[in-house]
Amino acid sequence: MSRKFDSSTNTHYLEAPVVLKFGTGILAQAGGCALDMLQIERFAQEISSLMKKGIPCVLVSSAAITAGIHILGLKERPNDVAGKQACAAVGQPRLMAAYATAFLKHEITTAQLLLTHEDIFNASRRSNAQKTLERLLAFPNLLPIINENDTVATEELNLGDNDQLAAEVAIMMQARLLILLTTSNGLMATAGGVPAARISEVLNVKEILCHVTSSKGANARGGMITKIKATQTALQAGIEVVIASGYEPKEIEKALAGEDVGTRFLLPR
């Protein structure tokens, strides 16, 4: 892949980043009321390793509300919008601090972008977000971290716990691959309503919809349904998607190498 030069910043960068999405379920401790720092530190090591090999990355991360729950000393996740937004307001700085600390150990700087529905679907604001990301990616040791702005986002049609947001960011940046890391090892084929086997590759999303259930992990928000919708969005724009486990080491590296991990959604041939 060719390397471009940005004369305004005197730095080089690669085209086509990989866009990663981390769900709340894989970033939270058991019970979903605090961040799992061991997970964050492992992800920081793995992503930093990729970036140092010249692979630009963009991370879309959930778990601001989870971080806020812990700081506020709540015993469970609030059900009301104001309660969730309050947790997000408190938790977002803590989430970013956790990432900043973990990545700094690997000499990677993190940058925060908070986006709302309008930032994606308003042409002018989308263009501004795209230009900002392009400029950030001009710095090879800088990782943009994006989250839906939960403190102000109240649209009934939200971005699907960052799944749809990740797909839109992947399209905006013409990503080489969108990787959705979650609590399950990809999409599971069901038999009698019970998960039976992992579906390794998908050529036609319509053919696997019968296996998509509304169930989700205890700490997850979107579930597989929102991931499949986001996958369809990315595929329509020519971007392949991998849904894989966030608990297995080096899944990101393996997915980029084309290895058999999770479920890979292929473009029509």
Phi, psi and omega in degrees: 000137185287149179257132180258159179242130178255104184292334182290333180246355180059037180227161177253152175208160179262149173289171169051080176286166168266133178258126182247140174235124178253123178278162179303321185302325183269355180253354184254149172289167176306131183100338173074019184246015178197153178288146175265098185294330178295321177296313181298319179293323178293315179298321180298318179295315183291317180291319179300321179299318179294316182297324180287346174269003179091016179260106180291142183231148171231129183250128171253115190237132170271191172094009175296319180295318178302315179298322180291323178303316181294314183296320182279354177073026179280152181271342180206167181289132178297151178261339183271153184299314182298321179295317178295319181291326176296317178297319180295320181297321179281321188279332183300314176299322180293319178299314181293325177296321179296316178295315182301316180295316182294318183283331180298331177298339181249016178062035175246131177265142179253149177232142184254134171230125176252123184240150174245177178306315183293330179295334181269318189258357170267123189303315182294315182289326176297318179297320178296317179297319180297315181295322178296315179296319179299319180292320179297320181288351175290345178258113189294340180252032181233130181249113173287132177240123186246143173218151171295139183283082185296341183285340181233345184284112181237007181301135177299323174267083180273189187271014171074049180052044174075354178294308179294323177301316179299319179296317180293323177294319178300319179292314181302322183261006181051054186296151176285333182195143173250123180243119178257108179266131186218190183276348180252158181274058182087194179275131182257133172290140181251149175227113183067029179082002182248132178304129185243319183201151179287136174271115187283313182225149179228125176259332181228108184299324181300330183286343182251002182299333179294342181264356182271117181252168180274358181289154179204164181298161183301327183258358184276156179251316188273317184077182184290332182301312181292331178290321178291321177297317178295321178299316178299319178299314181294316181299321180297337179262007176086024181243124178286155185228142171236127172255120186217173182284135175273001181263343182269130180297144172062024176296325180296310180299318181293320179296318179295329180278359179081014180286165184278087176230143178056217177238123179259126178261111187268153174285152177303138182259000000 
